């Protein structure tokens, strides 16, 4: 099992969710987060005053998946979240040792 964490632009969430549903991903945890990467924020103009926005709004997706879906999940997220501009995001993949469904006690692949 793998845990896939993707940081994407907020307006791409619906595209990514639809793409993941099409390949059979059944559960996603979504969080609104703020951060910066290489772009290091930007400046904005508000009522004539310029100010710096250091942390940009992003959306974080967490998915627990079986190993056989990994390549499809990565491709789906990459294609559906890409704008071609700086700040499109990142995908992180980690090994998931165990998953347990609290309601039934199922574990492993049965739990996800």
matplotlib code that plots the C-alpha trace (Angstrom):
import matplotlib.pyplot as plt

x = [0.0, 1.1, 0.1, 0.1, 0.1, -0.4, -0.2, -2.1, -3.7, -7.1, -9.0, -7.8, -9.4, -12.5, -10.5, -8.2, -11.2, -13.0, -9.8, -9.2, -12.8, -12.5, -9.6, -11.4, -10.0, -12.7, -11.4, -9.6, -8.8, -8.7, -7.2, -6.8, -3.2, -0.8, 2.8, 5.4, 8.1, 10.4, 8.0, 8.4, 5.1, 4.3, 3.2, -0.3, -1.9, -4.8, -6.4, -3.3, -0.9, 1.5, 2.0, 3.7, 1.9, 4.5, 2.3, 0.1, -3.2, -2.9, -5.0, -3.5, -4.8, -4.1, -4.9, -4.3, -4.1, -3.0, 0.4, -1.1, -2.9, 0.2, 1.2, -2.3, -2.9, 0.3, -0.5, -4.1, -3.0, -0.2, -2.3, -5.4, -3.6, -1.1, -1.4, 2.2, 2.9, 5.0, 3.3, 1.5, 2.4, 4.1, 3.3, 4.9, 4.6, 5.3, 5.0, 1.9, 2.6, -0.9, -4.4, -7.4, -11.1, -12.4, -16.0, -15.3, -11.8, -10.7, -7.0, -4.6, -6.1, -9.6, -9.5, -8.9]
y = [0.0, 3.6, 7.0, 9.6, 13.2, 15.8, 19.6, 21.3, 24.6, 25.0, 25.5, 22.2, 20.1, 19.2, 18.1, 15.9, 14.4, 13.5, 12.0, 9.9, 8.7, 7.5, 5.1, 3.7, 5.7, 5.6, 7.9, 11.2, 13.5, 17.2, 20.0, 23.7, 24.6, 27.5, 27.3, 28.3, 26.6, 28.1, 30.9, 32.3, 34.0, 37.2, 40.8, 42.1, 45.5, 46.3, 49.8, 51.3, 49.7, 46.9, 44.0, 40.7, 37.4, 34.9, 31.8, 30.9, 29.0, 25.4, 22.2, 19.0, 15.6, 12.4, 9.1, 5.6, 3.2, -0.3, -0.6, -1.6, 1.8, 3.9, 4.7, 5.5, 7.8, 9.7, 10.1, 11.2, 13.8, 15.1, 15.4, 16.9, 19.3, 20.7, 24.3, 24.5, 27.5, 27.8, 26.5, 23.6, 21.5, 18.3, 14.6, 12.7, 8.9, 7.0, 3.4, 2.7, -0.1, -0.6, 0.7, -0.2, 0.5, 1.5, 0.5, -3.1, -3.8, -4.6, -4.1, -3.9, -3.5, -4.4, -1.2, 1.1]
z = [0.0, -0.7, 0.7, -2.0, -1.0, -3.7, -3.3, -6.1, -7.0, -5.4, -8.7, -10.0, -7.3, -9.2, -12.3, -10.1, -8.2, -11.4, -12.9, -9.8, -9.7, -13.3, -12.4, -9.3, -6.4, -3.7, -1.0, -0.8, 2.1, 1.1, 3.2, 2.5, 3.2, 2.6, 1.5, -1.0, -3.1, -5.6, -6.4, -2.9, -2.9, -4.8, -4.3, -4.7, -4.9, -2.5, -2.4, -3.8, -1.3, -2.4, 0.0, -0.1, 0.0, 1.4, 1.7, -1.2, -0.9, -2.0, -1.7, -0.2, -1.2, 0.8, -0.8, 0.6, -2.4, -3.4, -5.1, -8.4, -8.7, -8.1, -11.6, -12.7, -9.7, -10.4, -14.1, -13.3, -10.8, -13.0, -16.2, -14.4, -12.1, -14.7, -15.9, -17.2, -15.0, -11.9, -8.7, -10.2, -7.1, -6.1, -5.5, -2.7, -2.4, 0.9, 1.9, 4.0, 6.5, 7.8, 7.3, 9.6, 9.1, 12.5, 11.9, 10.8, 11.9, 8.4, 7.8, 4.9, 1.4, 2.7, 4.8, 1.9]

ax = plt.figure().add_subplot(projection="3d")
ax.plot(x, y, z, "-o")
ax.set_aspect("equal")
plt.show()
